[in-house]
Amino acid sequence: MAPYAPEVARWLREDPDLPGVEILRRVRLAGYRGGKSALYELVRRMRHPVNQFRRAAQN
C-alpha cells in the first residue's frame, strides 16, 4: 500500500470527494494487487487526519 500512498494523497488533494471505488480503480490500473479493505482504510485516514490525531490524544 505504501508505494501508492503519495498518489492517493495527490488525488484527494485535487478532489477531496473522490469516491473510494474510483481510487481503487486507479491504483489497480497502476499495479496494486492488494485488497480493497486496506486501500479504503488508507483513504479513510487520509481524508480525516484530524480525527486520527484526536483519537491518539485520548489514549
N, CA and C of each residue as an Amber inpcrd file, in Angstrom:
protein
   177
   0.8150000  -1.1920000   0.0000000   0.0000000   0.0000000   0.0000000
   0.8590000   1.2560000   0.0000000   1.9730000   1.2300000   0.7190000
   2.8170000   2.4170000   0.8630000   3.2600000   3.0270000  -0.4670000
   3.6060000   2.2360000  -1.4680000   4.0360000   2.8540000  -2.7310000
   2.9530000   3.7050000  -3.4020000   1.6970000   3.4300000  -3.0800000
   0.5960000   4.1450000  -3.7170000   0.1050000   5.3330000  -2.8990000
   0.5270000   5.4390000  -1.6700000   0.0350000   6.4880000  -0.7650000
   0.2570000   7.9020000  -1.3050000   1.4480000   8.2320000  -1.8420000
   1.6170000   9.6050000  -2.3540000   0.6440000   9.9500000  -3.4790000
   0.4000000   8.9780000  -4.3510000  -0.5340000   9.2260000  -5.4550000
  -1.9580000   9.3800000  -4.9370000  -2.3500000   8.5470000  -3.9910000
  -3.6830000   8.6550000  -3.3920000  -3.8360000  10.0170000  -2.7160000
  -2.8110000  10.4470000  -1.9940000  -2.8620000  11.7490000  -1.3270000
  -3.0300000  12.8750000  -2.3450000  -2.3400000  12.7810000  -3.4610000
  -2.4570000  13.8020000  -4.5100000  -3.8750000  13.8320000  -5.0700000
  -4.4270000  12.6670000  -5.3510000  -5.7980000  12.6080000  -5.8880000
  -6.7870000  13.2250000  -4.9100000  -6.5950000  12.9610000  -3.6220000
  -7.5170000  13.5140000  -2.6160000  -7.3420000  15.0170000  -2.4430000
  -6.1380000  15.5230000  -2.6400000  -5.9430000  16.9830000  -2.6120000
  -6.6550000  17.6210000  -3.7930000  -6.5680000  16.9890000  -4.9480000
  -7.2120000  17.5170000  -6.1510000  -8.7310000  17.4210000  -6.0810000
  -9.2240000  16.3470000  -5.4620000 -10.6710000  16.1360000  -5.3620000
 -10.9780000  15.4270000  -4.0450000 -11.2180000  16.1870000  -2.9800000
 -11.4650000  15.5780000  -1.6660000 -12.6690000  14.6430000  -1.6180000
 -13.5850000  14.7730000  -2.5620000 -14.7780000  13.9330000  -2.5860000
 -14.6600000  12.7460000  -3.5470000 -13.4550000  12.4820000  -4.0310000
 -13.2440000  11.3760000  -4.9580000 -13.6640000  10.0660000  -4.2840000
 -14.5590000   9.3260000  -4.9030000 -15.0450000   8.0880000  -4.2810000
 -13.9340000   7.0440000  -4.1270000 -14.0240000   6.2850000  -3.0650000
 -13.0440000   5.2360000  -2.8070000 -12.9660000   4.2290000  -3.9360000
 -14.1060000   3.9170000  -4.5450000 -14.1160000   2.9510000  -5.6380000
 -13.3090000   3.4700000  -6.8350000 -13.3260000   4.7810000  -7.0510000
 -12.5300000   5.3620000  -8.1390000 -11.0420000   5.3100000  -7.7950000
 -10.7110000   5.5510000  -6.5430000  -9.3120000   5.4540000  -6.1220000
  -8.8330000   4.0130000  -6.2810000  -9.6630000   3.0580000  -5.9050000
  -9.3200000   1.6480000  -6.0750000  -9.0850000   1.3310000  -7.5480000
  -9.9290000   1.8220000  -8.4050000  -9.7670000   1.5860000  -9.8520000
  -8.4270000   2.1330000 -10.3270000  -8.0970000   3.3380000  -9.8860000
  -6.8480000   3.9790000 -10.3210000  -5.6140000   3.2370000  -9.8130000
  -5.6190000   2.8330000  -8.5450000  -4.4280000   2.1440000  -8.0380000
  -4.2970000   0.7570000  -8.6580000  -5.4050000   0.1260000  -8.9750000
  -5.3150000  -1.1720000  -9.6650000  -4.7490000  -1.0050000 -11.0680000
  -5.1140000   0.0720000 -11.7370000  -4.5180000   0.3480000 -13.0410000
  -3.0130000   0.5950000 -12.9200000  -2.6040000   1.1290000 -11.7680000
  -1.1820000   1.4000000 -11.5230000  -0.4300000   0.1570000 -11.0400000
  -1.1540000  -0.9610000 -10.8580000  -0.4860000  -2.1960000 -10.4930000
  -0.7980000  -2.7440000  -9.1080000  -1.6180000  -2.0700000  -8.3290000
  -1.9650000  -2.5430000  -6.9920000  -2.7380000  -3.8460000  -7.0910000
  -2.3000000  -4.8500000  -6.3190000  -2.9710000  -6.1480000  -6.3330000
  -3.5130000  -6.5310000  -4.9570000  -3.4710000  -5.6010000  -4.0250000
  -3.9590000  -5.8760000  -2.6740000  -5.4660000  -5.7730000  -2.5790000
  -5.9530000  -5.9450000  -1.3740000  -7.3870000  -5.9120000  -1.1330000
  -7.9470000  -4.5120000  -1.0210000  -9.2440000  -4.4220000  -1.2120000
  -9.8850000  -3.1100000  -1.1530000  -9.9700000  -2.5870000   0.2760000
 -10.0620000  -3.4730000   1.2670000 -10.1720000  -3.0190000   2.6620000
  -8.9520000  -2.2160000   3.0880000  -7.7700000  -2.6830000   2.7290000
  -6.5390000  -1.9660000   3.0780000  -6.5100000  -0.5940000   2.4100000
  -6.9280000  -0.5450000   1.1670000  -6.9510000   0.7340000   0.4590000
  -7.9720000   1.6730000   1.0830000  -9.1640000   1.1740000   1.3780000
 -10.2020000   2.0250000   1.9510000  -9.7880000   2.5610000   3.3210000
  -9.0510000   1.7650000   4.0790000  -8.5480000   2.2370000   5.3760000
  -7.5460000   3.3700000   5.1740000  -6.6590000   3.2280000   4.2130000
  -5.7040000   4.2930000   3.8980000  -6.4460000   5.5660000   3.4970000
  -7.4210000   5.4390000   2.6280000  -8.1970000   6.6000000   2.1680000
  -8.9140000   7.2540000   3.3490000  -9.4940000   6.4480000   4.2300000
 -10.1870000   6.9980000   5.3970000  -9.2340000   7.8080000   6.2640000
  -8.0430000   7.2850000   6.5110000  -7.0690000   8.0150000   7.3340000
  -6.6090000   9.2930000   6.6500000  -6.4670000   9.2620000   5.3360000
  -6.0380000  10.4620000   4.6040000  -7.1360000  11.5150000   4.5570000
  -8.3780000  11.0850000   4.4970000  -9.4900000  12.0460000   4.4430000
  -9.7200000  12.7190000   5.7920000  -9.4470000  12.0270000   6.8900000
  -9.7780000  12.5270000   8.2170000  -8.5780000  12.4960000   9.1560000
  -7.4910000  13.1670000   8.8070000  -6.3020000  13.1110000   9.6650000
  -6.5290000  13.7410000  11.0390000  -7.3980000  14.7220000  11.1640000
  -7.6530000  15.3640000  12.4510000  -8.2730000  14.3640000  13.4160000
  -9.1880000  13.5470000  12.9310000  -9.8140000  12.5430000  13.7750000
  -8.7770000  11.5510000  14.2940000  -7.8080000  11.2010000  13.4840000
  -6.7490000  10.2790000  13.9230000  -5.9640000  10.9060000  15.0620000
  -5.6600000  12.1930000  14.9570000  -4.9120000  12.8800000  15.9940000
  -5.7150000  12.9220000  17.2940000  -6.9780000  13.2190000  17.1950000
  -7.8330000  13.2890000  18.3810000  -7.9120000  11.9420000  19.0880000
  -8.0600000  10.8640000  18.3180000  -8.1240000   9.5430000  18.9240000
  -6.8230000   9.1810000  19.6290000  -5.7010000   9.5120000  19.0210000
  -4.4100000   9.2280000  19.6230000  -4.2340000  10.0160000  20.9220000
  -4.7260000  11.2440000  20.9490000  -4.5990000  12.0930000  22.1430000
  -5.4690000  11.5760000  23.2860000  -6.5650000  10.9110000  22.9630000
  -7.4590000  10.3990000  24.0010000  -6.9140000   9.1640000  24.6770000
  -6.0440000   8.4360000  24.0130000  -5.4980000   7.1790000  24.5660000
  -4.3330000   7.4120000  25.4440000
